Amino acid sequence: MRAIEVPAYGDADVLTTTERPVPEPDEGEVRLEVRAAGINFADIMQRRGHYHGGPEPPYVPGMEVAGVVDAVGDGVNREPGEAVVSLVEAAGYAEYTVADARGLLEIPEGMGVEEAAGFPVQWLTAHNCLHEWGGLEAGETVLIHAAAGGVGSAAVQLADEAGATVVGTASTEAKLEVARDLGMDHGIRYTEVDFVDRVEDVTDGEGVELVLDGIGGETTDRSLQALSSFGRMVSYGAASGEPGRPNTADLLFGNKRVIGYHLGRAIAEEPMRVMGAVPELSGLLADGTVAVQVGHTFDLEAAAEAHAFIEDRKSSGKVLLVP
Ligand SMILES: NC(=O)c1ccc[n+]([C@@H]2O[C@H](COP(=O)([O-])OP(=O)(O)OC[C@H]3O[C@@H](n4cnc5c(N)ncnc54)[C@H](OP(=O)(O)O)[C@@H]3O)[C@@H](O)[C@H]2O)c1
């Protein structure tokens, strides 16, 4: 079968198409014929060798897929032909992959199989960061960075649906337009204006009650300045390439909180806290209240191009690879 390999850490062009044996499912596993693999920013950080505890080359990247059950291991109560979506430990960028049968998710009603590959990582992250971790309440104001991105475009829709006022940042006017269409109330082109000043304007000097920060670097510390007293910030990524270093003086004098979020660790340690979001998410996706924004689809062999596209900040919504 065709699979994409990271033979050594490096830039996007290290991603190479290889031939690998079709994997066999072990006990408790299914083999999936992959219809689409989701690309996540973590795949890029791992490929660069900058991901805490990430895989060592050579490896096949990819942590979420949608596809059709093709074979089942012992003890699995699934039928070949069932369409499902799943997080996978690795090796999603391939024609076939194996997944733990206990982690398979049903595809929300009315959603296409390819589109479903855009659901697990970014939507669970967005929902968890807003609600279970961030404690968002109706009437609060939330600042969402990279509002047109994968997690961002999900978070904008979910926060809007939850009755929050949504302030979002993006690097271009086109991306702000995407986020406005999804329910963002105030857009900030942070490359042109100071986002902290703009937050102050739109909140009458009060600041926002919640920040979702997947950027890190100086955005983290600056975001603390945009938080209201007793506000919360969920730190869930470092797309800037640098971890954030929050100033504790800002925290203590403002009674503010910074909360860390990692999907993989949380699923391993407290799966119900993460997966508790699934029924609501599936319902909202099935009835069309919210929708996965598939921004771009690339052929599997174009994985290098797809990674570069995301790193160059050209993407909005979800980016998929189709074998
Ligand atoms: N903790 C978890 O479990 C978890 C789960 C999912 C995702 N994440 C993290 O969440 C963040 C977003 O992930 P995603 O997959 O949805 O990606 P994404 O938002 O679709 O893409 C990243 C966006 O970050 C912004 N950005 C700012 N500085 C950047 C830089 N130096 N290089 C590239 N992009 C930059 C860009 O938006 P603008 O052009 O608008 O600035 C870019 O489009 C990432 O940090 C990711 O690792 C964490």
The ligand as a Gaussian input file, in Angstrom:
#p B3LYP/6-31G(d) Opt

LIG

0 1
 N       -3.527000      20.478000      22.775000
 C       -4.124000      19.708000      21.882000
 O       -4.532000      18.591000      22.163000
 C       -4.301000      20.234000      20.491000
 C       -5.204000      19.654000      19.602000
 C       -5.378000      20.223000      18.333000
 C       -4.617000      21.320000      17.982000
 N       -3.710000      21.823000      18.863000
 C       -2.912000      22.997000      18.540000
 O       -3.806000      24.003000      18.148000
 C       -3.183000      24.892000      17.245000
 C       -4.046000      24.989000      16.000000
 O       -4.052000      23.738000      15.362000
 P       -4.786000      23.530000      13.972000
 O       -4.443000      22.163000      13.519000
 O       -6.187000      23.927000      14.088000
 O       -3.994000      24.565000      13.037000
 P       -4.563000      25.851000      12.282000
 O       -5.133000      26.791000      13.291000
 O       -5.423000      25.414000      11.181000
 O       -3.252000      26.467000      11.677000
 C       -2.386000      27.199000      12.489000
 C       -2.715000      28.707000      12.432000
 O       -1.953000      29.354000      13.431000
 C       -1.679000      30.676000      13.029000
 N       -0.247000      30.948000      13.222000
 C        0.243000      31.914000      14.038000
 N        1.591000      31.899000      14.009000
 C        1.947000      30.933000      13.146000
 C        3.213000      30.470000      12.671000
 N        4.375000      30.984000      13.108000
 N        3.227000      29.464000      11.763000
 C        2.078000      28.932000      11.326000
 N        0.848000      29.319000      11.742000
 C        0.794000      30.326000      12.644000
 C       -2.096000      30.805000      11.555000
 O       -3.319000      31.538000      11.515000
 P       -3.277000      33.097000      11.119000
 O       -2.725000      33.129000       9.729000
 O       -4.660000      33.570000      11.200000
 O       -2.357000      33.718000      12.142000
 C       -2.323000      29.370000      11.125000
 O       -3.286000      29.264000      10.116000
 C       -1.791000      24.328000      16.993000
 O       -0.886000      24.930000      17.877000
 C       -1.963000      22.858000      17.372000
 O       -0.769000      22.229000      17.722000
 C       -3.545000      21.301000      20.096000

